[in-house]
Amino acid sequence: MPHTVMEVLKTLPRTNCGECGQATCLAFATRVIKEGEYLGRCPYLSEAARAMASEIASQQAAGLGRRRESLAIALEALQEKVAPLDFAALAQGLGARYGEADGRGFLQLTYFGHQVQVFKDQVCYPEGVEANPWDAILLYNYLASRGGAEPTGTWITYQSLPNSVSKTKTLKRLEGELAAHFAGKQEHLEAAAPRLGGEPVQVAEDADLQLVFHPLPKVPVLLLFWEADPEEDFPAQVHFLFDGNISDFLDLESLLFLVEQLADRLMS
């Protein structure tokens, strides 16, 4: 029998610390079983939870107990949202190029360095790039914004965005994981950045490394890195900043997903 939400919950600390990105341990357990969330996002796993982790991973891979339709529903709703849009008229404002294939219009744009074609009912990736439905949801959200604005050149924090308070723990977790991965290895981060189009900039006075990425054409992301200083007992730190008009292009959830994808790609 597949593991249930309540079985996972019993193995969690049930302190509702929020460090996994969810408000409660119950919400996290639900996402593990129903949405395929990674159990290891809980930093305080019990031995019992660790023991069942591989079983849950196999269960997730098989789709047992998951609300597989939720992703499909979200994707379908976004496709319906962009269906009435005039792709040719939107291309410039989104930093994309309009094209047609077999009488169907599409927008071609750069996504993490890859050229993808977004039709109103399909996303086409270059050969060798694995399709990811979550990427499709992000891309359709970007198109649904309709774009238009140019980057302001002013950097703001995620916390400064409206209604972001409940989600800032997730961003801090992502920043912490990236900082820990590159602690004492700043040169590795410098080497990884160009693969994703990262370019050095000078914005903050004290950051040891400052990189700007363009995962989407009109969505620059600034990464600030401070190397660890063992003598001063100072751990490595990472902070992400976003352009002042980011809310014109992505909602809060989509922005977190974008940061997660950037961090994963840098660490891979």
DRENZA-131518 format. One line per field, with one value per residue (C-alpha): residue number from 0; residue in one letter; x, y, z. Coordinates in Angstrom, 2 decimals. Each point is the difference from the previous one (the first is absolute). Layout:
N
vexmi: c(NUM_...)
lose: c(A_...)
px: c(X_...)
py: c(Y_...)
pz: c(Z_...)
***
This chain:
268
vexmi: c(0_1_2_3_4_5_6_7_8_9_10_11_12_13_14_15_16_17_18_19_20_21_22_23_24_25_26_27_28_29_30_31_32_33_34_35_36_37_38_39_40_41_42_43_44_45_46_47_48_49_50_51_52_53_54_55_56_57_58_59_60_61_62_63_64_65_66_67_68_69_70_71_72_73_74_75_76_77_78_79_80_81_82_83_84_85_86_87_88_89_90_91_92_93_94_95_96_97_98_99_100_101_102_103_104_105_106_107_108_109_110_111_112_113_114_115_116_117_118_119_120_121_122_123_124_125_126_127_128_129_130_131_132_133_134_135_136_137_138_139_140_141_142_143_144_145_146_147_148_149_150_151_152_153_154_155_156_157_158_159_160_161_162_163_164_165_166_167_168_169_170_171_172_173_174_175_176_177_178_179_180_181_182_183_184_185_186_187_188_189_190_191_192_193_194_195_196_197_198_199_200_201_202_203_204_205_206_207_208_209_210_211_212_213_214_215_216_217_218_219_220_221_222_223_224_225_226_227_228_229_230_231_232_233_234_235_236_237_238_239_240_241_242_243_244_245_246_247_248_249_250_251_252_253_254_255_256_257_258_259_260_261_262_263_264_265_266_267)
lose: c(M_P_H_T_V_M_E_V_L_K_T_L_P_R_T_N_C_G_E_C_G_Q_A_T_C_L_A_F_A_T_R_V_I_K_E_G_E_Y_L_G_R_C_P_Y_L_S_E_A_A_R_A_M_A_S_E_I_A_S_Q_Q_A_A_G_L_G_R_R_R_E_S_L_A_I_A_L_E_A_L_Q_E_K_V_A_P_L_D_F_A_A_L_A_Q_G_L_G_A_R_Y_G_E_A_D_G_R_G_F_L_Q_L_T_Y_F_G_H_Q_V_Q_V_F_K_D_Q_V_C_Y_P_E_G_V_E_A_N_P_W_D_A_I_L_L_Y_N_Y_L_A_S_R_G_G_A_E_P_T_G_T_W_I_T_Y_Q_S_L_P_N_S_V_S_K_T_K_T_L_K_R_L_E_G_E_L_A_A_H_F_A_G_K_Q_E_H_L_E_A_A_A_P_R_L_G_G_E_P_V_Q_V_A_E_D_A_D_L_Q_L_V_F_H_P_L_P_K_V_P_V_L_L_L_F_W_E_A_D_P_E_E_D_F_P_A_Q_V_H_F_L_F_D_G_N_I_S_D_F_L_D_L_E_S_L_L_F_L_V_E_Q_L_A_D_R_L_M_S)
px: c(0.00_1.29_0.88_-2.65_0.10_-0.61_2.82_2.43_-1.33_0.65_3.68_0.39_0.92_-3.45_1.43_-1.33_3.33_-0.62_3.59_-1.23_-1.92_-3.41_-1.90_-0.64_1.39_-3.39_0.17_3.52_-1.04_-2.92_2.30_2.40_-2.73_-2.36_2.34_3.28_1.87_3.49_-0.12_3.56_-1.20_-0.74_3.30_-1.10_-0.93_-0.32_1.71_-3.39_-0.49_3.46_-0.71_-3.12_1.48_1.05_-3.39_-1.76_2.28_-0.96_-3.63_0.27_1.68_-2.86_-2.56_-1.69_-2.24_0.84_-2.42_1.49_-2.92_0.80_2.99_-1.95_-2.86_2.35_1.67_-3.32_-1.27_3.09_-0.27_-3.59_1.18_2.51_-2.22_-1.65_3.30_1.57_3.45_1.34_-0.93_1.47_3.36_1.98_-1.30_1.02_3.41_-1.12_-0.17_-3.28_-0.11_-2.39_0.11_-2.71_-2.23_0.43_1.57_2.67_2.33_3.66_1.89_3.06_-0.57_3.16_2.06_-2.18_-2.19_-3.54_-3.08_-3.22_-3.20_-3.39_-0.40_3.56_3.58_2.73_3.52_3.26_1.20_1.62_-1.82_-2.43_-3.56_-1.20_-3.69_0.95_2.19_-3.04_-2.09_2.69_0.28_-3.75_-0.12_2.69_-2.00_-3.23_1.62_0.06_3.30_0.71_2.11_3.78_2.22_0.34_3.60_-1.12_0.39_-2.52_-0.33_-2.61_-1.21_-0.90_-2.60_-3.64_-1.28_3.43_0.39_-1.32_2.35_3.27_1.07_0.09_2.28_2.28_0.23_1.02_2.57_1.37_0.34_1.86_2.30_0.84_0.71_2.54_1.46_3.78_-0.43_-0.74_2.00_-2.40_-2.95_1.90_0.66_-3.61_-1.58_0.92_-1.79_-3.24_0.90_1.15_2.06_2.04_-1.32_0.79_-3.09_0.63_3.10_0.88_-1.09_2.90_-1.74_-2.82_-1.67_-3.00_-1.98_-2.79_-1.94_-2.83_0.47_-1.53_0.77_3.53_1.03_2.90_1.96_2.20_2.50_2.08_2.72_0.32_2.56_0.80_2.22_-2.89_-2.51_-1.80_-1.88_-0.35_-3.09_-2.08_-2.69_-2.19_-1.30_-2.49_-0.75_-2.43_-2.70_0.16_-3.65_-0.95_1.32_-0.25_-2.09_1.63_-0.23_1.42_2.87_0.89_-0.05_2.28_2.51_-0.17_0.76_2.92_1.46_-0.41_1.69_2.92_0.53_-0.40)
py: c(0.00_3.53_2.26_2.55_3.64_-0.90_-2.57_2.64_2.56_-2.37_-0.13_3.79_2.23_1.71_3.31_1.92_1.81_0.87_-0.70_-2.42_2.83_-1.11_1.60_-3.28_-3.52_-1.27_2.18_-1.31_-3.64_0.57_1.41_-2.94_-2.54_1.91_2.27_-1.93_2.46_-1.12_-1.33_1.21_3.62_-0.51_0.77_-1.90_-3.43_-2.76_-3.36_-1.48_2.53_-0.65_-3.72_0.40_2.68_-2.40_-1.73_3.34_0.98_-3.20_0.67_3.52_-1.23_-2.43_2.75_-1.93_2.20_3.16_2.59_-0.29_1.91_3.20_0.82_-0.73_2.20_2.90_-0.33_-0.19_3.11_1.97_-1.16_1.20_3.31_0.60_-1.40_3.38_1.89_1.34_-1.59_2.11_3.20_-1.23_-1.19_3.21_0.74_-3.46_0.04_-2.83_-0.67_-0.86_-2.88_-2.48_-3.73_-1.84_3.03_0.18_3.06_-0.29_2.18_-0.96_1.20_-0.78_-2.03_-0.70_0.25_-2.31_1.16_-1.29_0.37_0.66_-0.74_0.69_-3.68_-1.35_0.82_-1.33_-0.40_-0.39_-3.52_-1.48_2.27_-1.88_1.33_1.09_0.85_2.39_1.89_0.22_1.53_2.60_0.83_0.39_2.24_2.13_0.25_0.72_3.07_1.51_1.70_3.39_1.61_0.21_-0.85_3.00_-0.65_0.31_-3.08_-0.96_-2.84_-2.73_1.11_3.42_-1.51_0.09_-3.10_-1.66_-0.42_-3.57_-1.10_1.63_-3.10_-1.96_2.57_0.07_-3.78_0.11_2.69_-2.02_-3.18_1.84_1.76_-3.26_-1.74_2.61_0.84_0.06_-0.55_3.43_-0.85_-2.86_2.40_2.35_-2.91_-1.21_3.41_0.41_-3.25_1.73_3.37_1.46_3.16_1.80_3.42_2.51_0.97_-0.59_1.36_-2.95_-3.19_-2.23_-1.08_1.72_-1.67_0.90_-2.68_0.27_-3.28_1.67_2.91_2.74_-1.58_0.74_-1.59_1.30_-2.46_1.35_-2.37_0.50_-2.59_-1.67_1.40_-2.74_2.32_2.39_-2.89_1.47_-2.55_0.34_1.95_0.41_2.56_0.30_3.36_0.75_2.82_2.65_-1.02_-3.78_-0.02_0.99_-3.34_-2.70_-0.75_-0.91_-3.78_0.15_2.17_-2.51_-2.80_2.04_0.49_-3.71_-0.92_2.43_-1.36_-3.62_0.71_1.74_-2.91_-2.76)
pz: c(0.00_-0.77_2.89_1.00_1.04_3.65_-0.01_-1.23_2.49_2.92_-0.93_-0.25_3.00_-0.12_1.16_-3.02_-0.31_-3.66_-1.10_-2.65_-1.65_1.28_2.86_1.86_0.16_-1.17_-3.10_-0.70_0.48_-2.37_-2.68_0.42_-0.69_-2.27_-1.97_0.02_2.24_1.05_3.57_0.61_-0.02_3.69_1.80_3.13_-1.34_2.58_-0.47_-0.82_-2.79_-1.40_0.02_-2.15_-2.29_-2.76_0.12_-0.37_-2.88_-1.84_0.80_-1.38_-3.17_-0.54_0.58_2.82_2.12_-1.94_-1.27_-3.44_-1.48_1.95_-2.20_-3.16_1.18_0.77_-3.38_-1.83_1.81_-1.03_-3.59_-0.03_1.42_-2.80_-2.77_-0.83_-0.01_-3.18_0.13_-2.85_1.85_3.29_-1.33_0.40_3.49_1.16_-1.66_-2.27_-3.73_-1.73_-2.47_-1.56_-0.62_-1.90_0.34_3.78_1.57_2.66_2.02_0.07_3.04_2.06_3.15_2.03_-3.15_-2.10_-2.86_0.64_-2.18_1.89_-1.88_1.54_0.80_0.08_0.96_-2.29_1.38_-1.94_-0.68_3.06_2.49_2.21_0.06_3.44_0.58_2.78_-2.46_-2.29_2.77_0.65_-3.71_-0.41_3.08_-1.60_-3.25_1.87_1.57_-3.53_0.82_-1.48_2.69_-0.20_2.99_2.29_1.03_3.63_2.20_2.68_2.51_-0.14_3.42_-1.38_-2.35_1.14_1.85_0.01_3.78_0.13_-2.80_1.06_1.96_-3.23_-1.62_3.04_-0.12_-3.67_0.72_2.93_-2.06_-2.76_2.48_1.77_-3.31_-1.11_3.42_-0.40_-3.74_-1.41_-3.11_-0.74_0.03_-2.30_-2.36_0.04_-0.67_-3.70_-0.89_0.98_-1.48_3.30_-0.35_2.68_1.07_2.72_1.97_3.70_1.69_2.21_-1.83_-1.05_-3.20_-1.87_-2.98_-2.12_-1.83_-2.58_0.33_-1.93_-2.45_2.17_3.39_1.25_3.30_2.10_2.12_2.80_1.63_3.12_0.57_3.38_2.47_2.56_2.04_0.56_0.31_-3.01_-2.15_-3.77_-1.02_-3.13_-0.73_-3.08_-1.20_-2.76_-2.38_1.21_-2.47_0.64_1.07_-3.55_-1.25_2.67_3.06_3.33_-0.45_-3.52_1.20_2.71_-2.55_-2.26_2.85_0.86_-3.60_-0.12_3.25_-1.13_-3.33_1.70_2.39_-2.58)
***
